[in-house]
Amino acid sequence: MINLLKQIAVFLLLIFIQLFILNNLILGFNFGYLFQPQIIVFFLLLLPVSYTHVQQILLAFFSGLLVDFFFNSWGIHAAVSTLIGFFRYYVVLDVDSAISGRDEDNKAWTSKKSKTWKWFYFLGFTTIYHFFFILIESLGRNFFSYVLPSVIVSSLFTFLLILILENLLYKPSRN
Amino acid sequence: MNSIFKYIQRKLHVLLFLLLELFCIIIIVRNNVYQSAYYFNNTKKISAKINEVNNHLFDYVALYQKNEALTNENLMLRQHLKSNYVIESKKIFEINDTVYKQRYKYLPAQIIANSTNRANNYITINRGKASGIEQGMGVFCPEGVVGIVERVSENYSIVVSLLSTNKFKIVPKIKELSYTKGSVEWDGKDPLFLALKGINKYEALKVGNHLVTSPYTKIFPENIPIGLVSEIKQSSSDPFFKATIKSSVNFGKIQNVYIVIDLFKSEIEQLEKQTIISNP
């Protein structure tokens, strides 16, 4: 129950950050339009691993749809979120098996992992999320002059933000 | 059946994922203007391409039928060609006027055979006795005088054309002088040129004067063009001009002609006969 409340709180916090901070960040240089970080990916990456695959997919889909309601980007976030929710399951399978049976689901499972794994996990999925999100949002624009730089800039910034938030929200447990 | 359900249950997450993605794509396309424009532009392109390929495929398959259809169409069009048709109408057009009593009637006809390179040239037309044609009727075309009917069969007649060296002479009127005298005939050389003879040297004949049919012929109505004076020769021993006339009709090219029917001909002839008999 506490876990669920925390999930909802994290979700609302992320939407708040996205809506009031990130969407209002307009960088003052020429290529500022490339900067479009989507912090909401963090919520998807923190979904409890103990959920079944179907649950995870549904949860990802509905959270994406909810973000779409807020940001008026009908279906784009939902599509990418569902994608992340589907493929993330396979990446975190071993995490599930590692912590299953223990009463540690309430704690953030990411803190169980090594720092390198965590970085790859966050950076990889952030990049995937931004890649598909920007690709769908800017359909038909030049890939190399618009999509790729935008993906790199946005996902790097989001990655940094995720590292900060992760450290703030989940303190690593000491074994 | 059971195994299918089991399979679906096992792969439920994949099915769910695909369904949700499909749903997402649908709402993206339906609700986002930019994305939907992109989507529809590209699907139009793809479907056009597919249709094109499809058409190409069936083009080759249907070639035989198409060939057949084209052949039939060609045949049909060929049957409509003008050359296949003979004017069947036996109608004679006339003008009814209460002030002027009609003297001449015209009958349209087509030329079937024609020649210009002989000493006496004949034209065959597709009108005969059945249309009311008799020997001696005048034939002209829109450009000018053509000739006189010489022989008549049931449906065809033979016309002596103006290009005849010793059969056909016509008395012209010089339009500019209103002077009717002399005769126009062909010298048997150039089918485009005729000769004018018998005009007195003291007349003011000039190059460029128009020759038309005179009011005194019983064959043609007045003022049908014959030609244009193109060259005038005079010698001191001859009291008459020798003029070359450019024929207004290109005899090699005529297609449609009109036959003149003189309604008063028999009356006039009868009158003339009586006069000759009473004054021998």
Interface residues (C-beta under 8 A of the other chain):
Chain A: H53 V54 I57 L58 F61 G64 S73 W74 G75 I76 A78 A79 T82 L83 G85 F86 Y89 I136 E137 L139 G140
Chain B: L12 H13 V14 L16 F17 L20 E21 F23 C24 I25 I26 I27 I28 R30 N31 N32 Y34 Q35 Y38 Y39
